Amino acid sequence: MGSLFEKLGGAEFVDRVVDNLYVKMVADSRINPFLVGADLKEQALQLKMFLTYQLGGLVSYSGKSMRAAHQEAVDELGLNDEHYDAVVDNLALVMAEMEVDNNLVVEVVGGVEALRNDVLCR
């Protein structure tokens, strides 16, 4: 197996992890205010596409840049490190609940952490 995408189980993994992540985020008071009024199905679809790319399942990504996608949340809603931590915490929890090997969890979380400054528009 080559890419992290393949090691994790491909599209089936991405679908499950994102669907479960949104369940956790909707229930998490640290991050759920950002989801009020949002089209969660569309957001989940965009995250699935991006995560597939980030994990090596797509050669290119045609969605918005992380800065463009999150600028409004940073400027108008105050998206910050605490909120980013909530997403990362929930992602790691979902993967642990899915019994993903800890080394792979660390690798995925590391990739997400590498995006922190772009997502938070710094």
Residue pairs with C-beta under 8 A, 6 or more apart in sequence:
1 7
2 56
3 55
3 56
3 57
4 55
4 56
4 104
4 107
4 108
4 111
5 13
5 14
5 52
5 55
5 56
5 57
6 56
6 57
7 104
8 14
8 55
8 100
8 104
8 108
10 57
11 52
11 57
13 98
14 48
14 51
14 52
14 55
14 57
15 48
16 98
17 51
17 91
17 94
17 95
17 98
18 44
18 47
18 48
18 51
19 44
20 94
20 97
20 98
21 47
21 87
21 90
21 91
21 94
22 35
22 40
22 43
22 44
24 90
24 93
24 94
25 31
25 32
25 35
25 86
25 87
25 90
26 32
26 35
26 40
28 86
28 90
30 82
30 83
30 85
30 86
31 83
31 86
31 87
31 90
33 77
34 73
34 77
34 79
34 83
35 43
46 63
46 69
49 58
49 61
49 63
50 61
50 63
52 58
53 60
53 61
54 61
54 111
54 112
54 115
55 108
55 111
63 69
65 118
66 115
66 118
66 119
67 118
67 119
67 121
69 119
70 79
70 119
70 120
70 121
71 121
73 79
74 80
74 120
74 121
75 121
79 119
79 120
80 120
81 116
81 120
84 116
84 119
84 120
87 112
88 109
88 112
88 113
91 108
91 109
91 112
92 105
92 109
95 104
95 105
95 108
96 102
96 105
100 108
